[in-house]
């Protein structure tokens, strides 16, 4: 589990709760109509703005924000270097065995296409088309959670306006103005919390994880294209290392 995501959410809500309890009772911050209005209308706005299957897909994708995915850059560059040497020595057909042994679907597909003798430009097109589609799917999920960050505060403001209108109807009773104003402000509070603790942070986390996945698969794609072009394995390693931070680079044994 990604401790930064889970820990950040838990600590944020605990700190908000502490801030409430230090000065008042939690009871006065609970208002069911406000919760229904902010959460319900925010969800409805998301369904209005996006197809239903994309919304449900984003709900499933939120699990990625809580998962840790380790990308072995050094091991992958080393593997690509070995595959390059094998291809130069035994031909591209020898890569089919490596495809069967690989637990990386993206790498395995690329190797099988190479072993099947497809045109290099066609293989390159397929690999980068797949990366583009992955990025598009990720962007939809990110946009939906960004939408939560936009809609929740707006729905909170709508709830506040409704509360203020209702409060103004009770101006003849001064004792009712204070409680009514408090309830009106709660919707803004709920909207701000949902947007800034849940919606926007999760969108940012999914964006970061998407960038990491795309960067790793781009590394694989570039390596496969180098193998197809018959590039010298040492030069390929140097070129791939140039795209990586120093701690992720593969250093060949002397």
N, C-alpha and C positions, 0 to 999 in steps of 0.2 A: 504493500500500500504506500502511496505517496504521502508521507507524513506531513509535508508542507501544506498540502491541500486540506487534509482532514484536520490537522492541528490548527491551521489558520482559521477554518470555519468554527471549530469548537471554541477556541480562545476568543475569537471576535464576539460570539454570542455570549460567552461567559462575562466578558468585560462589559458588554451592553447591559447584561442582567445586573452586574455589580453596580454599574452607574445608576440603574433604576432603584435598586434596593437601598443604596446609601441614603437616598433622599426621600423615598416614598415606598409604598407597597406595590407589589407587582400587579395587584388586582386592578388598579386604576389604569394600567396600560393594556388591559385586555378588553377589547370591544369586538364582539363577533360580527356585527354588520360591517365594520371597517375592514376586518380581515377578509370577509367574503367579497366585498367590493374591490379591494386592491388586488388580491390574488386571482379571484374569478375573472375580473375584467382584463387583467394582464394576460391571462391564459387565452381568453377569447380574442384579444388583439393579436396574439401570436398566431392563432389558427386563422384569423382573417388575413394576415400578411403572408403566411406560408402554407403550402399544401399539407394536409394532415399527415401523410406518410413521412414527410420531412420533419415535422414536429415530433412524432413518435420516435423517429430515428435519432433525433437530437437527445431525447430523454434517455435512450439507450447509450448514446455516445458519452454521456456525462460520466459513465464509469471510467472512461479513459483518464479523466482528471484525477482519479483516485488510484490509478495504477502506475507502477514504475516500470518503464521499459528500458532495459539496458541495451545500448547499441555498441557492439564490439568493433570499433573502427580499426584498431590495430590488427585484430584477427582477420577481419574482412579484407584489408589490404594485403595481408600475408597470403590469404587464400587466393585472391585474384592474381597475385604474383606467381603462385604455384600453378594455377590454371593456365596462365599465359605461357609458362615454360612447357607445360604438358601439351598445349595446343601447337606450339612451335615444333615440339619433338614428335608428337604422335598424330597431329591433325585435329581439326575441330570435332570430328566424329567421336574422339575419345572423351569429349566433355559430357556426353550423355550419361556416363556412369557417375560423374560428379553431380549432375542434376538430380539423379535418383537418391544420392546420399545427402543432398542439401536439405536442411530444415527451413530454409528461407524461400518462400514461394516465389518471390520476385526474382531472385537469383536463379532458381531452378527453371523458371519459364524462359528466361533469357538464354540459359545454357542449352535448353532443348531446342530452341529456335536456331541457335548456332549449329548444334549437332545435326539438325535437319537440313542444313544447307541453304537457309533462306538468304535473300539478298541483304547485305549489311545495312543499306539505307532503310529497308523495310523493318528490320529488327530494331534499328535506332528509333524509327517512327513509332513502333508499337510500345517500346519501353517508355518513351517520353509522353506518348499519349496516355498511357496508364498513370504516369505521375501526375499529368494534368487533371485526369478524372478524380484521382485521389484527393488532390488539392481542392477541386471543386466541391466534393462531398464534405470535406472538412470545413470549407468556408461556409456552407449552409448551416452546419451545426454551430459554428462560431457566431454567425449572423443572428441565429435564433436567440442565443444567450445575450448577445449585445442588445437584441430587441427587448428582452426582459429588463435589461438595465435602462432602456429608454422608456418603456411603457409603465413600469411600476411607479416611478415618481409622478408621471403624468396622471395615473389613476389615483394616486394619493392626493394630488392636488384637486382632482374632480371630487373626491370624497370630502375634502376640506371645504370646497365651495358648497356642496350639498349641506354639510353640517352648519356652515355659516348662514345659509338661507334659512334653515330650520331654527337656528338660534335667534335670528332677527324676528322670527314670528313670536318669540317669547320675551320681547323687550319689556313687556308690561310686568314681568316677574324677574326682578334683578337677581334673585337668589338662583335662578336657573341658568343665567348667562355663563357663569364660570364653568360649571360642569359641561354645558353644551359646547363651549369653546374648546375644552380639553378633548372631548370626543372628536370634534372636527379636526383637531391637529393630529390625532392619532393616525389618521389615514396617510398623512404626509410622512409621519414617522415610519409606518410600515413600508411605504413605497421606497423611502430612502434606504432602509435596511435591506430590503430584498434586492434593490439595484446594486448597492455598493458592497454588500457582503456576499451575495450569491451570484447575481446575473453577470456583472462586469468582470469580477475576478475569475469566474469559471470560463467565460469567453476568452480571457487572456491566457489562462492555463491551457485550454484546448488549442489556442493559436500557437503557443510555444511548443506543445507536443506535436502538432502538425508540422511545424517547421523542422523539428528534429527528425521526424519520420521521412519527410521529403528529402532532406539533406543526406540522410543515410542511403536512401534508395538512389539518389542521384549519383552518389559515390559508386555504387554498384553498377549503375548504367554506364558511367564513364569508363569504369574498368572493363566492362564487357565490350564496349566499343573499341577500346584500345587493343584488346585481344583480337577482335575481328580485323582490325587494321594491321595486325602483325607487328605492333609496336614493341620495342625492346622492353622486357619486363622491368629492368632497373629504371628505365626512363618513366615507365608507367607508374611505378611506385613513387618516384620523385614528383610526378605531376599530381598524383592523388594526394600525397602528403602536403603539397602546396595549398590544397583547399582546406586542410585541417589545422586545428590549433595544435601547438607543440606537444601537449600531453596526449593527444590522440594519434600522433603520427607513428607509423611503423618503421622501425629501424632494422634494416637487414643485418644479420650477423656477418662479421668480417670473414 
